[in-house]
Amino acid sequence: MAGHEAAHWKIEDLDFSRIALEEVRRDENLFYLVASASFIESGSDLYTQNLVDFFRGDDEVTAWLTHHWEPEELQHGRALRAYVAHVWPEFDWETAYRGFLEEYASYCKIELLAPTRGLEMTARCVVETGTASYYRAMARGTAEPVLRDLANLIAADEVSHYKHFYRFFRRYRHEERLGRLRVLGTIGRRTLELKSEDADCAIRHVVRTRSPECAGDTAFVQKLSARLNSTVRTNLSAGATLKMLMRPLELPAGVQTVIQYPIRQFMEHVFLR
């Protein structure tokens, strides 16, 4: 673990002077993808406190959440915000973010976590799968080198976070004697929630500041959200995503071969719909 933190990247490593500004500024999809992601990442401290409270007494987990996970997530937010500020300096990020945070706080409640610590670690694996896949898709979907590099750096962080949550999951799975059906149920439910409140909330508040005349136009916001989802889905690596989602089931090789296709169909339905 120490080697990973020692080698961790810094925002100063990003060379914004390499950006072809006039070309990138015209890409509305890119703007909304980066701005909405910057909001969600910047609100990570709200979620971290809930997790720390939920896992209080497990010093290994709470120390990692506080000293590694939260700082890295917040750095993602700062880096994405810096990118937005460089390419679209006219966007009032702070005002838009304040509105987002006020609404987003209502979604970050400890009672919304899974019923047991082991199942919450399962849910964390799903969330990290979603974020890693999102940033990999962002990297594939742009020819702009600075954003591609930034998205790949964030995706690598999310994969690292996944590995930590998976290790914690394995410990709790043993302690709680979690069966595969309960784990599968959590994977399915949490996967269905990946495209729910967080992203919709961020997009609404970006629109409210970027295009206030469209803020009350539900059809416009829905169409924009569908377009962004399509952009991500087009560049998604389904195989890698499904492998990460299935890993907490810890299926024997023979069983996995037999049921891989129906599980893949289920996951594609809920995750790639």
C-alpha positions in Angstrom: 0.0 0.0 0.0 2.8 2.4 0.9 4.3 2.2 -2.5 1.1 3.2 -4.2 0.7 6.3 -2.0 4.3 7.3 -2.4 4.0 7.3 -6.2 0.6 9.0 -6.3 0.2 11.7 -8.9 -0.3 15.4 -8.3 -2.5 18.0 -10.1 0.7 19.9 -10.8 1.8 17.0 -13.0 -1.0 18.0 -15.5 0.2 20.3 -18.3 -2.9 22.3 -19.3 -0.8 24.1 -21.9 -1.1 21.0 -24.1 -4.9 21.5 -24.5 -6.1 22.7 -27.9 -8.5 25.1 -26.2 -10.6 26.2 -29.2 -11.3 22.6 -30.3 -12.1 21.3 -26.8 -14.3 24.3 -25.8 -16.8 23.4 -28.6 -17.4 19.9 -27.2 -20.5 20.3 -25.0 -20.7 16.6 -24.1 -17.2 16.8 -22.8 -18.0 19.9 -20.7 -21.0 18.2 -19.0 -19.1 14.9 -18.5 -16.2 16.6 -16.8 -18.2 19.2 -14.8 -20.7 16.8 -13.4 -17.9 14.4 -12.4 -16.1 17.2 -10.7 -19.1 17.9 -8.5 -19.6 14.3 -7.4 -15.9 13.8 -6.6 -15.8 17.1 -4.7 -18.6 15.9 -2.5 -16.7 12.7 -1.4 -16.1 14.0 2.1 -19.8 13.8 2.9 -19.9 10.1 2.0 -16.6 9.4 3.7 -18.0 10.5 7.1 -20.9 8.2 6.8 -18.6 5.3 6.0 -16.3 6.1 8.9 -19.3 6.2 11.3 -20.6 2.9 9.8 -17.2 1.1 10.2 -16.3 2.8 13.5 -14.3 0.3 15.6 -12.6 -1.2 12.6 -9.4 0.9 12.7 -7.9 -0.5 9.5 -10.9 0.4 7.5 -11.5 3.9 9.0 -7.8 4.8 8.8 -7.7 3.9 5.1 -10.9 5.8 4.4 -9.7 8.9 6.2 -6.1 9.0 5.1 -6.1 7.5 1.6 -9.6 7.2 0.0 -11.0 10.6 0.9 -7.9 12.6 0.0 -7.6 10.8 -3.4 -11.3 11.3 -4.2 -11.1 15.0 -3.3 -8.1 15.4 -5.4 -10.1 13.9 -8.4 -12.6 16.7 -7.8 -9.9 19.4 -7.6 -8.2 18.2 -10.8 -11.5 18.0 -12.8 -12.5 21.4 -11.5 -9.1 22.8 -12.6 -9.6 21.3 -16.0 -13.1 23.0 -16.3 -11.7 26.3 -15.1 -8.9 26.2 -17.7 -11.1 25.2 -20.7 -14.4 26.9 -19.7 -13.3 29.8 -17.4 -16.7 31.5 -17.8 -18.5 28.7 -16.0 -19.3 29.7 -12.4 -18.2 26.4 -10.9 -18.5 27.5 -7.3 -22.0 28.8 -7.5 -23.2 25.7 -9.4 -21.4 23.4 -6.9 -23.0 25.1 -3.9 -26.5 24.4 -5.3 -25.5 20.8 -6.1 -24.0 20.2 -2.6 -27.1 21.4 -0.8 -29.2 18.8 -2.7 -26.5 16.1 -2.7 -26.2 16.2 1.1 -29.7 14.7 1.3 -28.6 11.6 -0.6 -25.6 11.0 1.8 -27.2 9.4 4.8 -25.9 6.6 6.9 -29.3 4.9 6.9 -29.0 4.4 3.1 -26.0 2.2 3.5 -26.3 -1.6 3.3 -27.6 -3.6 6.3 -24.3 -5.2 7.2 -20.6 -4.2 6.9 -19.9 -7.0 4.5 -22.7 -6.1 2.2 -21.7 -2.4 2.3 -18.2 -3.5 1.2 -19.9 -5.4 -1.7 -21.7 -2.1 -2.5 -18.4 -0.2 -2.4 -17.0 -2.7 -5.0 -19.9 -1.9 -7.3 -19.5 1.8 -6.9 -15.7 1.6 -7.6 -16.5 -0.6 -10.6 -18.8 2.1 -11.9 -16.4 5.0 -11.4 -13.4 3.1 -12.9 -15.5 2.2 -15.9 -16.8 5.8 -16.3 -13.3 7.3 -16.3 -11.9 4.6 -18.6 -14.8 5.4 -21.0 -14.0 9.1 -20.7 -10.4 8.4 -21.6 -11.4 6.3 -24.6 -14.0 8.9 -25.7 -11.6 11.9 -26.1 -8.7 12.7 -28.3 -7.6 15.5 -26.0 -4.4 14.3 -24.4 -4.5 16.1 -21.0 -8.1 14.9 -20.2 -7.2 11.4 -21.5 -4.2 11.3 -19.1 -6.3 12.7 -16.2 -9.1 10.2 -16.8 -6.7 7.3 -16.9 -5.0 8.4 -13.6 -8.4 8.7 -11.9 -9.5 5.3 -13.3 -6.3 3.7 -11.9 -7.1 5.2 -8.5 -10.6 3.8 -8.6 -9.3 0.3 -9.5 -6.9 0.6 -6.5 -9.8 1.6 -4.3 -11.8 -1.4 -5.5 -8.9 -3.7 -4.5 -9.0 -2.3 -1.0 -12.7 -2.6 -0.6 -12.6 -6.1 -2.0 -10.0 -7.1 0.5 -12.2 -5.7 3.3 -15.2 -7.5 1.8 -13.5 -10.8 2.0 -12.7 -10.4 5.7 -16.3 -9.4 6.5 -17.8 -12.1 4.2 -16.0 -14.6 6.4 -17.1 -12.9 9.7 -20.7 -12.5 8.6 -20.9 -15.9 6.8 -22.4 -14.1 3.7 -23.9 -16.4 1.1 -23.6 -15.7 -2.6 -27.3 -14.9 -3.0 -27.1 -12.0 -0.5 -24.0 -10.8 -2.2 -25.6 -11.1 -5.7 -28.7 -9.2 -4.4 -26.5 -6.3 -3.2 -24.6 -6.2 -6.5 -27.8 -6.1 -8.4 -29.5 -3.4 -6.3 -26.4 -1.2 -6.1 -25.8 -1.5 -9.9 -29.3 -0.4 -10.5 -28.6 2.7 -8.5 -25.4 3.7 -10.3 -27.3 5.9 -12.7 -29.7 7.5 -10.3 -29.6 10.5 -8.0 -25.9 11.5 -8.0 -25.4 12.0 -11.8 -28.9 13.4 -12.3 -28.3 15.9 -9.5 -25.0 17.0 -10.9 -26.2 17.4 -14.4 -29.2 19.5 -13.3 -27.0 21.9 -11.3 -24.5 22.2 -14.2 -27.3 23.1 -16.5 -28.8 25.6 -14.1 -25.6 27.6 -14.2 -24.4 26.9 -17.7 -27.8 27.3 -19.5 -30.2 28.8 -17.0 -32.9 29.2 -19.7 -33.0 25.4 -20.0 -33.0 24.6 -16.2 -36.7 24.2 -16.0 -36.9 22.2 -19.2 -37.2 18.6 -18.1 -37.1 17.2 -21.6 -33.9 19.1 -22.3 -32.2 17.8 -19.2 -33.4 14.2 -19.9 -32.2 14.4 -23.5 -28.8 15.7 -22.3 -28.5 12.9 -19.7 -29.4 10.3 -22.3 -26.7 11.7 -24.6 -24.1 11.6 -22.0 -25.0 8.0 -21.0 -24.8 7.0 -24.6 -21.3 8.6 -24.9 -20.1 6.6 -21.8 -21.8 3.4 -22.9 -20.2 3.6 -26.4 -16.8 3.7 -24.9 -17.3 1.2 -22.0 -15.3 -2.0 -21.8 -18.1 -4.4 -20.9 -15.8 -7.4 -20.2 -13.6 -5.6 -17.7 -16.7 -4.0 -16.0 -18.5 -7.3 -15.7 -15.4 -9.1 -14.4 -15.1 -6.5 -11.6 -18.8 -6.8 -10.7 -18.8 -10.6 -10.5 -15.6 -10.9 -8.5 -17.3 -10.6 -5.0 -19.4 -13.7 -5.9 -16.1 -15.7 -5.8 -17.5 -18.4 -8.0 -15.5 -21.7 -8.6 -14.0 -21.8 -12.1 -16.4 -24.6 -13.2 -19.5 -22.9 -11.9 -18.4 -19.5 -13.3 -18.1 -21.1 -16.7 -21.6 -22.5 -16.6 -23.4 -19.5 -15.3 -21.2 -16.7 -16.8 -23.5 -16.1 -19.8 -26.8 -15.6 -17.8 -25.0 -13.4 -15.2 -23.4 -11.4 -18.0 -26.9 -10.9 -19.6 -28.3 -9.7 -16.2 -25.4 -7.3 -15.5 -25.5 -5.9 -19.1 -29.2 -5.3 -18.6 -28.8 -3.3 -15.4 -25.4 -1.8 -15.9 -25.3 -1.1 -19.7 -28.9 -0.4 -20.3 
